[in-house]
Amino acid sequence: MSHPNLPITEVLVVADCWHGEPDAEAVIQRAVAAAAESVDDDVADAEVAVMLTDDAGIRTLNSNWRGMDKPTNVLSFPALQPEGEWKPGDAPRMLGDIAIAYETLRREADEEHKPFDHHLSHLAVHGFLHLIGYDHENDDDAEEMEALETEILAHLGIPDPYADRAGTH
């Protein structure tokens, strides 16, 4: 059941490797809800799509959309927002799409000695924040985004994902 002030989060599994992670959808739902509750943006009556893919799928997206022919952990595609104000009864406003790659996520979690679900939560939060306008293109923006991620994850009982490294993405 969705909370009326939170976005609708649709999770689509498109790679078989995710079938070994039966809790992945619930982890993502919880992470996006926590992120939505922690920001000032009005994300009620909005929708987010999360695609759980593999390295090959995300490599194609990364190549086609960013010109980088390599896999990555998470990609976010903010939706263009329609003109005019949203009114009750209108279709949900699409915030955008998030794609998360299984093999890269698994490898990073293992290398950083983090539980898989914690790293998945982090990537879902990170992707959601990109959809609503946060980025890490410069140091100040990166510090702001990382601090918000850390705060959101703390609400979920997840330790600071940046504690053991120098705040890189």
C-alpha positions as CSV (number, residue, x, y, z in Angstrom):
1,M,0.0,0.0,0.0
2,S,1.4,3.4,-0.9
3,H,1.5,6.4,1.4
4,P,-0.5,9.3,-0.1
5,N,2.4,11.8,0.2
6,L,5.0,9.5,-1.3
7,P,5.7,8.8,-4.9
8,I,4.5,5.6,-6.5
9,T,7.6,3.4,-7.1
10,E,7.3,0.8,-9.8
11,V,10.1,-1.8,-9.8
12,L,10.8,-3.7,-13.0
13,V,13.2,-6.7,-12.9
14,V,14.7,-7.1,-16.4
15,A,17.7,-9.3,-15.7
16,D,17.5,-12.8,-14.3
17,C,20.5,-12.2,-11.9
18,W,18.1,-10.2,-9.7
19,H,15.9,-13.3,-9.0
20,G,18.4,-14.3,-6.3
21,E,17.5,-11.2,-4.4
22,P,13.8,-11.6,-3.5
23,D,13.9,-8.6,-1.1
24,A,15.2,-6.2,-3.7
25,E,11.9,-4.6,-4.5
26,A,11.0,-4.1,-0.8
27,V,14.4,-2.6,-0.1
28,I,14.0,-0.1,-3.0
29,Q,10.5,0.8,-2.0
30,R,11.7,1.5,1.6
31,A,14.7,3.5,0.4
32,V,12.7,5.7,-2.1
33,A,10.0,6.3,0.6
34,A,12.7,7.4,3.1
35,A,14.3,9.7,0.5
36,A,11.0,11.2,-0.4
37,E,10.1,11.9,3.2
38,S,13.5,13.6,3.8
39,V,13.3,16.2,1.0
40,D,11.3,19.4,0.7
41,D,10.2,18.6,-2.9
42,D,6.6,17.8,-3.4
43,V,6.7,14.2,-4.6
44,A,3.2,13.3,-3.7
45,D,1.2,12.0,-6.7
46,A,4.4,11.4,-8.6
47,E,5.8,8.2,-10.0
48,V,9.3,6.7,-10.2
49,A,10.3,3.7,-12.2
50,V,13.2,1.5,-11.1
51,M,14.7,-1.0,-13.5
52,L,16.8,-3.8,-12.1
53,T,19.2,-4.7,-14.9
54,D,22.6,-6.3,-15.3
55,D,25.9,-4.8,-16.4
56,A,25.2,-5.4,-20.1
57,G,21.9,-3.5,-19.9
58,I,23.3,-0.6,-17.9
59,R,26.4,-0.4,-20.2
60,T,24.0,0.0,-23.2
61,L,22.2,2.8,-21.4
62,N,25.4,4.4,-20.3
63,S,26.8,4.3,-23.8
64,N,23.6,5.6,-25.5
65,W,22.8,8.4,-23.0
66,R,26.1,9.4,-21.6
67,G,28.6,8.3,-24.3
68,M,30.4,6.1,-21.8
69,D,30.8,2.6,-23.1
70,K,31.1,0.8,-19.7
71,P,28.8,-0.4,-16.9
72,T,28.1,1.7,-13.9
73,N,26.2,1.0,-10.7
74,V,23.2,3.4,-11.1
75,L,21.8,5.7,-13.7
76,S,19.0,8.2,-13.3
77,F,16.9,9.7,-16.1
78,P,14.8,12.7,-14.8
79,A,11.6,13.1,-16.7
80,L,10.7,16.3,-18.4
81,Q,8.0,18.0,-16.4
82,P,4.9,19.2,-18.2
83,E,3.9,22.8,-18.3
84,G,1.2,23.9,-15.9
85,E,0.3,22.9,-12.4
86,W,-0.6,19.3,-11.4
87,K,-4.2,19.0,-10.2
88,P,-5.8,16.2,-8.2
89,G,-7.2,13.7,-10.6
90,D,-4.4,14.2,-13.1
91,A,-2.3,11.2,-13.9
92,P,0.7,10.8,-11.6
93,R,3.6,13.1,-12.5
94,M,6.6,11.0,-13.7
95,L,9.8,11.9,-11.8
96,G,11.9,9.7,-14.0
97,D,13.6,6.4,-14.2
98,I,16.4,4.8,-12.3
99,A,18.5,1.8,-13.5
100,I,20.6,-0.3,-11.2
101,A,23.1,-2.9,-12.3
102,Y,23.3,-6.1,-10.4
103,E,26.9,-7.2,-11.0
104,T,28.4,-3.8,-10.3
105,L,26.3,-3.4,-7.2
106,R,27.3,-6.9,-5.9
107,R,31.0,-6.3,-6.7
108,E,31.0,-2.9,-4.9
109,A,29.2,-4.2,-1.9
110,D,31.6,-7.1,-1.6
111,E,34.7,-4.9,-2.1
112,E,33.5,-2.4,0.5
113,H,32.4,-5.1,2.9
114,K,28.8,-3.8,3.0
115,P,25.6,-5.8,3.1
116,F,24.0,-6.0,-0.4
117,D,20.8,-4.5,0.8
118,H,22.6,-1.5,2.3
119,H,24.3,-0.7,-0.9
120,L,21.1,-1.3,-2.9
121,S,19.4,1.2,-0.5
122,H,22.2,3.7,-1.1
123,L,22.0,3.4,-4.9
124,A,18.2,3.8,-4.8
125,V,18.4,6.9,-2.6
126,H,21.2,8.3,-4.8
127,G,19.2,7.7,-8.0
128,F,16.1,9.3,-6.5
129,L,18.0,12.4,-5.4
130,H,19.2,12.8,-9.0
131,L,15.6,12.6,-10.2
132,I,14.6,15.6,-8.1
133,G,17.6,17.7,-9.1
134,Y,20.6,16.9,-6.9
135,D,23.9,16.2,-8.5
136,H,27.6,15.9,-7.6
137,E,29.2,17.8,-10.5
138,N,31.2,20.0,-8.1
139,D,32.6,19.5,-4.6
140,D,29.9,21.7,-2.9
141,D,27.0,19.8,-4.6
142,A,28.7,16.5,-3.9
143,E,29.1,17.3,-0.2
144,E,25.4,18.4,0.0
145,M,24.2,15.3,-1.8
146,E,26.3,12.9,0.2
147,A,25.2,14.5,3.5
148,L,21.6,14.1,2.5
149,E,22.2,10.5,1.4
150,T,23.9,9.7,4.8
151,E,21.0,11.3,6.7
152,I,18.4,9.3,4.7
153,L,20.3,6.1,5.1
154,A,20.7,6.7,8.9
155,H,16.9,6.8,9.1
156,L,16.9,3.3,7.6
157,G,19.5,2.1,10.1
158,I,22.3,2.0,7.5
159,P,25.8,3.3,8.3
160,D,27.4,6.2,6.5
161,P,28.3,4.8,3.1
162,Y,31.1,7.4,2.8
163,A,32.7,6.7,6.1
164,D,35.6,4.6,4.7
165,R,36.4,6.7,1.6
166,A,37.0,10.2,0.4
167,G,33.5,10.9,-0.8
168,T,33.9,9.8,-4.4
169,H,31.3,8.5,-6.7
